[in-house]
Amino acid sequence: MAAAPRSIYWLGNDTLRVSAELFAENRRRLCAGLREKDGLLPQSVVVLQGGEQKQRYCTDTDVLFRQESFFHWTFGVTEPDCYGAIDVDSGKSILFVPKLPESYAVWMGEIYPKEHYKEKYAVDEVHYTCDIVDVLSLMKPQTLLTLRGQNTDSGSITRESSFEGISRFQVNNTLLHPVMVECRLIKTDMELEVLRYTNRVSSEAHKMVMKSVKPGQKEYEMESLFQHYCYKKGGMRHTSYTCICGTGNNSSVLHYGHAGAPNDKTILDGDMCLFDMGGEYYCYTSDITCSFPANGKFTPDQRAIYKAVLKSSRTVLAAIKPGVKWTDMHRLADRVHLEELVKIGILTGNVDDMIKHHIGSIFMPHGLGHLLGIDVHDVGGYPEGVERIAEPGLKSLRMGRLVQERMVLTVEPGIYFISHLLDQALADPTQSCFINNQVLARFRNFGGVRIEDDIAVTADGIELLTCVPRTVEEIEAFMADSAKTFSPIAADFK
């Protein structure tokens, strides 16, 4: 294999080449956004701290490193323990890398000179982190702009840059965060190309899993197949989040797959599968959910619920365009679900009255979807002045703003039969009056269906990034054909 050209991230074979120009453009956008801000002093310098290499608890076992997201967006650096600086006036970029001890060459590999990183990341200068105070002092900044703000999705506060000697400088930690968030919200052409790639590979991995699943297998076997395909074919060492491989009643557990429920159930004939998994390439994510029967053939009840969710998904996708309220898209999905559940017979009564009593949130307690980018739940959902709506369902919506061109979003409606929520509703006379308990009893152990696609918002609609079988007919035909032609033992996936 020929060596990759400098200033390009590429893992060889059919993986995507990503130019360092992607991050240079991000830095230019950031500086332009900062120059428009009131209160910015001349000779301001952005200072960002990258992620640190950490060990597992008190051991010397390394946790697999993944770059801090804001730092990656700005510099695209894969190594840990770095800093970066940008002169806002000139746009000059400086990377600070650790000065490694000689023992590194014995245990970890070659120690590269500073010029290696300058060429690799296409920055203007590279210095050692131990020299950061001296280098910044020579720039004579009036103020250092550091990153401090709340992630409105997680509630966590960003880690602000800190180093010995920073107290010598005037620091502003309020200007930078909102500008970076708005920049990350809108994707460039180069960013969209990486996100198309993560979706393409992850879609093919989901199809591989759909071809492979059989009753009698373990849920974690499907997780392992997905991860193997993404890594082997896509160069994706990380998944975007913990894989969710829920079957049977586990498909109603919204964040199944965690340490307390580690995808360890045996898949049974007749189970509904809900597989929510996404691969990550160069820190850019994907987030896809496929729901289908383990045996490849929908029962009448599975078909009815699946088609209800698919109708919701397609109705919302057709309605999304710049300027629409994301909260309205959630409400639209809710309304379609309620109308379809009435047709199935689970609900009875007037849909408008159901909406007033939040019946939709019994069956879809989560939000319709979220922003996607370097984080799977990307930043920017609730900027200052936009508050969450304190209603069931909507309070869990991860974005409350207007849809804009070049946003990348997930659209993931679902219908679930969660005993805890059903029991609460049946005990509430204002909600139980809409529920036909005799019909509902058939669905008590159904689990759930979620259909999740990733989209990029265009000038007049959307670009669908995800490509997997979606209709009942497509899924059944795909799985029937796979049963004839595919052997899951062919692990090289030729």
C-alpha positions as CSV (number, residue, x, y, z in Angstrom):
1,M,0.0,0.0,0.0
2,A,1.4,3.4,-1.0
3,A,2.0,5.9,1.9
4,A,-0.9,8.3,2.5
5,P,-0.2,11.9,1.3
6,R,0.7,14.3,4.1
7,S,-2.1,16.5,5.5
8,I,-4.6,13.7,4.7
9,Y,-6.2,11.3,7.2
10,W,-6.5,7.9,5.4
11,L,-6.5,4.4,6.7
12,G,-5.9,2.8,3.3
13,N,-8.0,0.3,1.2
14,D,-11.4,1.7,0.6
15,T,-11.5,4.1,3.6
16,L,-12.2,7.8,3.1
17,R,-9.4,10.3,2.6
18,V,-10.0,13.4,4.7
19,S,-8.0,16.5,4.0
20,A,-6.6,18.7,6.8
21,E,-8.2,21.5,4.8
22,L,-11.5,20.5,6.5
23,F,-10.1,21.7,9.8
24,A,-8.4,24.8,8.3
25,E,-11.8,25.8,7.0
26,N,-13.3,25.2,10.4
27,R,-10.7,27.5,11.9
28,R,-11.4,30.2,9.4
29,R,-15.1,30.0,10.1
30,L,-14.5,30.2,13.8
31,C,-12.3,33.3,13.5
32,A,-14.9,35.0,11.2
33,G,-17.6,34.3,13.8
34,L,-15.5,35.6,16.6
35,R,-14.7,38.9,14.8
36,E,-18.5,39.6,14.5
37,K,-18.9,39.3,18.3
38,D,-19.3,42.4,20.4
39,G,-16.7,42.6,23.2
40,L,-13.9,40.9,21.3
41,L,-10.6,42.6,22.0
42,P,-7.9,43.0,19.3
43,Q,-5.1,40.5,19.5
44,S,-7.3,37.8,21.0
45,V,-6.0,34.2,20.9
46,V,-8.1,31.1,21.1
47,V,-6.6,28.4,23.3
48,L,-8.0,24.9,23.3
49,Q,-6.9,21.9,25.3
50,G,-7.2,18.5,23.7
51,G,-8.1,15.2,25.3
52,E,-5.8,13.4,27.7
53,Q,-4.7,9.8,27.6
54,K,-6.2,8.2,30.6
55,Q,-5.8,4.8,32.4
56,R,-8.4,2.5,33.7
57,Y,-8.9,3.3,37.3
58,C,-5.7,2.8,39.3
59,T,-4.0,0.6,36.7
60,D,-1.6,1.3,33.8
61,T,-4.0,0.0,31.3
62,D,-4.8,2.7,28.7
63,V,-8.4,3.5,27.9
64,L,-8.7,3.6,24.1
65,F,-8.2,7.3,23.3
66,R,-10.7,9.4,21.4
67,Q,-10.1,13.1,20.8
68,E,-12.1,15.8,22.6
69,S,-14.8,16.9,20.2
70,F,-14.2,20.7,20.1
71,F,-10.5,20.2,19.7
72,H,-11.0,17.7,17.0
73,W,-13.4,20.0,15.1
74,T,-10.7,22.7,15.2
75,F,-7.5,20.8,14.6
76,G,-8.2,17.1,13.6
77,V,-5.5,15.9,15.8
78,T,-5.5,12.2,16.7
79,E,-2.8,12.3,19.4
80,P,-3.6,12.9,23.1
81,D,-2.3,15.6,25.5
82,C,-2.1,18.5,23.0
83,Y,-3.1,22.1,23.0
84,G,-3.9,24.4,20.1
85,A,-4.0,28.2,19.6
86,I,-5.4,30.4,16.9
87,D,-4.7,34.1,16.5
88,V,-8.2,35.5,15.7
89,D,-6.9,38.5,13.8
90,S,-4.6,36.7,11.5
91,G,-5.9,33.2,11.6
92,K,-2.5,31.8,12.4
93,S,-2.7,28.3,13.9
94,I,-0.3,26.8,16.4
95,L,-0.3,23.2,17.7
96,F,1.4,22.3,20.9
97,V,2.5,18.6,21.3
98,P,4.0,16.8,24.3
99,K,7.8,16.6,24.4
100,L,8.1,12.9,24.8
101,P,10.8,11.2,26.9
102,E,13.4,9.0,25.3
103,S,11.8,5.9,26.8
104,Y,8.8,6.5,24.5
105,A,10.9,5.3,21.6
106,V,11.4,1.9,23.3
107,W,7.9,1.2,24.4
108,M,5.6,3.2,22.1
109,G,7.5,3.8,18.8
110,E,9.2,6.6,16.9
111,I,9.4,10.0,18.4
112,Y,8.5,12.4,15.6
113,P,10.0,15.9,15.2
114,K,7.8,19.0,15.4
115,E,7.9,19.3,11.6
116,H,6.1,16.0,11.3
117,Y,3.0,17.4,13.0
118,K,3.2,20.7,11.1
119,E,3.0,18.8,7.9
120,K,0.5,16.2,9.1
121,Y,-2.0,18.7,10.4
122,A,-1.3,21.7,8.0
123,V,-0.9,24.2,10.9
124,D,1.4,27.3,10.8
125,E,3.6,26.4,13.7
126,V,4.2,23.5,16.1
127,H,5.8,23.8,19.6
128,Y,6.0,21.7,22.7
129,T,3.4,22.0,25.4
130,C,6.1,22.8,27.9
131,D,6.8,26.0,25.9
132,I,3.2,27.2,25.7
133,V,3.6,30.2,28.1
134,D,6.6,31.5,26.2
135,V,5.1,31.1,22.8
136,L,1.8,32.8,23.8
137,S,3.7,35.6,25.5
138,L,5.5,36.3,22.2
139,M,2.1,36.8,20.6
140,K,1.3,39.5,23.1
141,P,-2.4,38.7,23.3
142,Q,-4.8,41.2,25.0
143,T,-6.9,38.2,26.0
144,L,-7.0,34.4,25.7
145,L,-10.3,32.9,24.7
146,T,-10.9,29.7,26.5
147,L,-13.8,27.2,26.1
148,R,-16.4,27.1,28.9
149,G,-20.0,26.3,28.4
150,Q,-22.7,23.8,29.1
151,N,-23.6,20.9,26.8
152,T,-27.4,21.3,26.8
153,D,-27.9,17.6,26.0
154,S,-25.8,16.1,28.8
155,G,-25.8,19.0,31.2
156,S,-22.0,18.7,31.5
157,I,-19.6,21.7,31.4
158,T,-16.8,21.7,28.8
159,R,-13.3,21.4,30.2
160,E,-11.7,24.8,30.0
161,S,-8.0,25.1,28.9
162,S,-5.7,25.1,31.8
163,F,-1.9,25.0,32.1
164,E,0.8,26.3,34.4
165,G,1.3,30.0,33.8
166,I,-2.2,30.8,32.4
167,S,-2.7,33.2,35.3
168,R,-0.3,35.6,33.6
169,F,-2.8,36.3,30.9
170,Q,-6.2,37.9,30.8
171,V,-8.7,35.2,30.1
172,N,-12.2,35.4,28.6
173,N,-14.2,32.2,29.0
174,T,-17.7,33.4,27.8
175,L,-17.2,34.5,24.1
176,L,-15.8,31.3,22.6
177,H,-18.3,28.6,23.4
178,P,-21.5,30.0,21.8
179,V,-19.6,30.8,18.6
180,M,-18.0,27.4,18.3
181,V,-21.4,25.7,18.9
182,E,-23.0,27.7,16.1
183,C,-20.1,26.8,13.8
184,R,-20.4,23.1,14.6
185,L,-24.1,23.2,14.0
186,I,-23.8,24.0,10.3
187,K,-21.7,21.4,8.3
188,T,-19.4,22.3,5.5
189,D,-19.2,20.3,2.3
190,M,-16.1,18.4,3.6
191,E,-17.9,17.6,6.8
192,L,-20.9,16.4,5.0
193,E,-18.7,14.1,2.9
194,V,-17.4,12.4,6.0
195,L,-20.9,12.0,7.4
196,R,-22.0,10.5,4.2
197,Y,-19.2,8.0,4.5
198,T,-20.0,7.0,8.1
199,N,-23.6,6.5,7.1
200,R,-22.7,4.4,4.0
201,V,-20.5,2.1,5.9
202,S,-22.8,1.8,8.9
203,S,-25.8,1.2,6.6
204,E,-23.9,-1.7,5.0
205,A,-23.0,-3.0,8.4
206,H,-26.7,-3.0,9.4
207,K,-27.5,-4.9,6.3
208,M,-24.8,-7.5,7.1
209,V,-26.4,-8.0,10.5
210,M,-29.8,-8.3,8.9
211,K,-28.4,-11.0,6.7
212,S,-26.8,-12.8,9.6
213,V,-29.4,-12.8,12.4
214,K,-31.0,-16.1,13.2
215,P,-33.0,-17.4,16.2
216,G,-30.8,-19.1,18.7
217,Q,-28.0,-16.5,18.4
218,K,-27.0,-14.0,21.1
219,E,-27.7,-10.3,20.8
220,Y,-24.0,-9.6,21.3
221,E,-23.1,-11.7,18.3
222,M,-25.0,-9.1,16.2
223,E,-23.1,-6.3,18.0
224,S,-19.8,-8.0,17.2
225,L,-20.7,-8.4,13.5
226,F,-21.6,-4.7,13.2
227,Q,-18.4,-3.6,14.9
228,H,-16.3,-6.0,12.8
229,Y,-17.8,-4.8,9.5
230,C,-17.3,-1.1,10.4
231,Y,-13.7,-1.6,11.4
232,K,-12.7,-4.0,8.7
233,K,-14.5,-2.3,5.8
234,G,-14.6,1.3,7.1
235,G,-11.5,1.8,9.3
236,M,-13.8,2.6,12.3
237,R,-12.1,1.7,15.5
238,H,-14.8,3.4,17.5
239,T,-18.6,3.1,17.4
240,S,-20.5,6.4,17.9
241,Y,-22.1,5.1,21.2
242,T,-22.8,1.8,23.0
243,C,-24.5,-0.6,20.6
244,I,-28.2,-1.3,21.3
245,C,-29.2,-4.9,20.2
246,G,-32.6,-5.4,21.8
247,T,-34.7,-8.4,20.8
248,G,-38.1,-9.4,22.1
249,N,-39.1,-7.3,25.1
250,N,-35.6,-5.8,25.2
251,S,-36.5,-3.8,22.1
252,S,-38.7,-1.6,24.3
253,V,-35.6,-0.6,26.5
254,L,-34.6,2.7,25.0
255,H,-30.9,2.6,26.0
256,Y,-30.5,-1.2,26.1
257,G,-26.9,-2.6,25.8
258,H,-25.4,-0.9,28.8
259,A,-23.3,-2.8,31.4
260,G,-26.4,-3.9,33.3
261,A,-28.1,-5.3,30.2
262,P,-25.2,-6.1,27.9
263,N,-26.9,-7.4,24.8
264,D,-26.8,-10.9,26.3
265,K,-30.3,-12.3,25.6
266,T,-30.7,-15.3,23.2
267,I,-32.7,-14.3,20.1
268,L,-35.9,-16.3,19.8
269,D,-38.0,-17.2,16.9
270,G,-40.8,-14.5,16.6
271,D,-38.7,-11.8,18.4
272,M,-38.7,-8.3,17.0
273,C,-35.2,-7.0,16.7
274,L,-34.3,-3.3,17.3
275,F,-30.7,-2.7,16.5
276,D,-29.5,0.8,17.1
277,M,-25.8,1.1,16.1
278,G,-23.5,3.6,14.4
279,G,-19.9,3.6,13.3
280,E,-17.5,6.6,13.7
281,Y,-14.8,7.6,11.4
282,Y,-12.2,10.3,12.3
283,C,-14.6,11.3,15.1
284,Y,-17.5,11.9,12.8
285,T,-20.5,9.8,13.8
286,S,-23.6,8.0,12.5
287,D,-26.7,6.8,14.3
288,I,-29.0,4.3,12.6
289,T,-31.7,2.0,13.9
290,C,-33.2,-0.9,12.0
291,S,-36.2,-2.9,13.3
292,F,-37.2,-6.3,11.8
293,P,-38.3,-9.8,12.9
294,A,-35.6,-12.2,13.8
295,N,-37.0,-14.9,11.5
296,G,-37.4,-12.6,8.6
297,K,-41.2,-12.6,8.5
298,F,-43.5,-10.0,10.1
299,T,-46.5,-11.3,12.1
300,P,-49.7,-9.2,11.5
301,D,-49.1,-7.3,14.8
302,Q,-45.5,-6.7,14.0
303,R,-46.4,-5.5,10.5
304,A,-49.1,-3.1,11.9
305,I,-46.7,-1.4,14.4
306,Y,-43.8,-1.3,12.0
307,K,-45.9,0.3,9.2
308,A,-47.2,2.8,11.7
309,V,-43.7,3.9,12.6
310,L,-42.6,3.9,9.0
311,K,-45.6,6.1,8.1
312,S,-44.5,8.5,10.8
313,S,-40.9,8.5,9.6
314,R,-41.8,9.2,6.0
315,T,-44.4,11.9,6.9
316,V,-41.8,13.7,8.9
317,L,-39.0,13.4,6.3
318,A,-41.4,14.9,3.7
319,A,-42.1,17.8,6.0
320,I,-38.6,18.8,7.0
321,K,-37.1,21.9,5.3
322,P,-35.3,25.0,6.5
323,G,-37.5,27.1,8.8
324,V,-39.7,24.5,10.3
325,K,-39.8,24.0,14.1
326,W,-38.2,20.8,15.3
327,T,-40.8,20.7,18.0
328,D,-43.6,20.7,15.3
329,M,-41.9,17.7,13.6
330,H,-42.0,15.8,16.9
331,R,-45.7,16.7,17.3
332,L,-46.3,15.5,13.7
333,A,-44.8,12.1,14.4
334,D,-46.9,11.9,17.6
335,R,-50.1,12.6,15.7
336,V,-49.3,9.9,13.0
337,H,-48.6,7.4,15.7
338,L,-51.9,8.1,17.5
339,E,-53.9,7.9,14.3
340,E,-52.3,4.5,13.4
341,L,-52.8,3.1,17.0
342,V,-56.5,4.0,16.7
343,K,-56.6,2.0,13.4
344,I,-54.9,-1.0,15.1
345,G,-57.4,-0.8,18.0
346,I,-55.0,-0.1,20.8
347,L,-56.4,3.4,21.2
348,T,-59.9,4.7,20.9
349,G,-61.3,8.2,20.9
350,N,-60.5,11.6,19.4
351,V,-56.9,12.1,18.5
352,D,-56.9,15.8,19.4
353,D,-58.1,14.9,22.9
354,M,-55.3,12.3,23.1
355,I,-52.8,15.0,22.2
356,K,-54.1,17.2,25.1
357,H,-53.6,14.3,27.5
358,H,-50.1,13.4,26.2
359,I,-51.1,9.9,25.1
360,G,-48.3,9.9,22.4
361,S,-45.6,10.0,25.1
362,I,-46.8,6.7,26.6
363,F,-45.7,5.0,23.4
364,M,-42.8,7.3,22.4
365,P,-41.3,8.9,25.5
366,H,-38.1,10.1,23.8
367,G,-37.7,13.0,21.3
368,L,-38.0,12.6,17.6
369,G,-34.3,13.1,16.9
370,H,-31.2,15.1,17.5
371,L,-28.3,16.9,15.9
372,L,-25.4,14.7,14.6
373,G,-21.8,15.5,13.9
374,I,-18.6,15.0,15.8
375,D,-20.8,14.0,18.8
376,V,-23.7,11.6,18.2
377,H,-25.8,14.0,20.2
378,D,-24.2,17.0,18.7
379,V,-24.1,20.4,20.3
380,G,-26.4,23.3,19.6
381,G,-29.8,22.0,20.4
382,Y,-30.8,24.6,22.9
383,P,-28.9,27.9,22.4
384,E,-29.4,30.7,24.9
385,G,-33.0,31.9,24.8
386,V,-34.4,28.6,23.6
387,E,-35.9,26.5,26.4
388,R,-37.2,23.0,26.6
389,I,-40.9,22.5,26.5
390,A,-41.9,20.9,29.8
391,E,-44.3,18.4,28.4
392,P,-44.0,14.6,28.3
393,G,-42.1,13.5,25.2
394,L,-41.1,17.1,24.2
395,K,-39.1,17.5,27.4
396,S,-36.8,14.8,26.1
397,L,-36.4,16.4,22.7
398,R,-32.7,17.1,22.1
399,M,-33.2,20.1,19.9
400,G,-35.7,22.9,20.2
401,R,-34.7,25.4,17.5
402,L,-35.7,26.0,13.9
403,V,-34.3,23.6,11.2
404,Q,-31.5,25.2,9.2
405,E,-29.8,24.2,5.9
406,R,-26.7,22.1,6.4
407,M,-27.8,20.8,9.8
408,V,-27.4,17.0,10.1
409,L,-30.2,15.4,12.1
410,T,-31.5,12.0,13.1
411,V,-35.2,11.2,12.5
412,E,-36.1,8.3,14.8
413,P,-39.8,7.9,15.6
414,G,-40.7,4.8,17.6
415,I,-43.6,2.9,19.2
416,Y,-42.8,1.0,22.3
417,F,-44.8,-1.1,24.8
418,I,-43.0,-0.2,28.1
419,S,-44.8,-1.8,31.1
420,H,-43.9,1.0,33.5
421,L,-45.5,3.6,31.3
422,L,-48.5,1.5,30.3
423,D,-49.2,0.7,34.0
424,Q,-49.0,4.4,34.9
425,A,-51.4,5.3,32.0
426,L,-53.9,2.7,33.0
427,A,-53.9,3.9,36.5
428,D,-54.7,7.5,35.3
429,P,-58.4,7.9,34.4
430,T,-57.6,10.9,32.1
431,Q,-55.4,8.5,30.0
432,S,-56.8,5.1,30.5
433,C,-60.1,6.1,28.9
434,F,-58.3,6.2,25.5
435,I,-56.8,2.7,25.9
436,N,-58.4,-0.5,24.8
437,N,-56.8,-2.8,27.4
438,Q,-58.0,-6.0,25.7
439,V,-56.2,-5.1,22.5
440,L,-53.2,-3.7,24.4
441,A,-52.8,-7.1,26.2
442,R,-51.7,-8.6,22.9
443,F,-48.8,-6.2,22.7
444,R,-47.6,-6.4,26.3
445,N,-44.4,-8.4,25.4
446,F,-44.1,-7.0,21.9
447,G,-41.1,-4.8,22.7
448,G,-40.8,-1.8,20.3
449,V,-40.0,-0.5,16.9
450,R,-37.8,2.4,16.0
451,I,-36.8,3.5,12.6
452,E,-33.9,5.9,12.6
453,D,-32.4,7.7,9.6
454,D,-29.7,10.4,9.4
455,I,-30.4,13.4,7.1
456,A,-28.7,16.5,5.9
457,V,-31.0,19.5,5.5
458,T,-30.9,21.0,2.0
459,A,-32.2,24.3,0.7
460,D,-35.6,22.9,0.0
461,G,-35.8,19.6,1.9
462,I,-33.4,16.8,2.9
463,E,-30.7,14.5,1.7
464,L,-31.2,11.0,3.1
465,L,-27.8,9.7,4.3
466,T,-28.9,6.3,5.5
467,C,-29.6,3.5,3.0
468,V,-31.1,0.2,4.4
469,P,-34.2,-1.8,3.6
470,R,-37.1,0.0,5.1
471,T,-40.5,-1.2,3.9
472,V,-42.0,-4.5,5.2
473,E,-41.7,-5.9,1.7
474,E,-38.1,-4.8,1.3
475,I,-37.1,-6.3,4.6
476,E,-38.8,-9.6,4.0
477,A,-37.4,-9.9,0.5
478,F,-33.9,-9.0,1.7
479,M,-33.9,-11.4,4.6
480,A,-35.4,-14.2,2.4
481,D,-32.7,-13.8,-0.2
482,S,-30.0,-13.7,2.5
483,A,-31.2,-17.0,3.9
484,K,-30.5,-18.6,0.6
485,T,-27.2,-17.0,-0.3
486,F,-25.4,-15.9,2.8
487,S,-23.4,-17.9,5.4
488,P,-22.5,-15.9,8.5
489,I,-19.4,-18.1,8.8
490,A,-17.9,-16.2,5.9
491,A,-16.4,-13.7,8.4
492,D,-14.2,-12.1,5.9
493,F,-17.3,-10.6,4.2
494,K,-16.1,-11.0,0.7
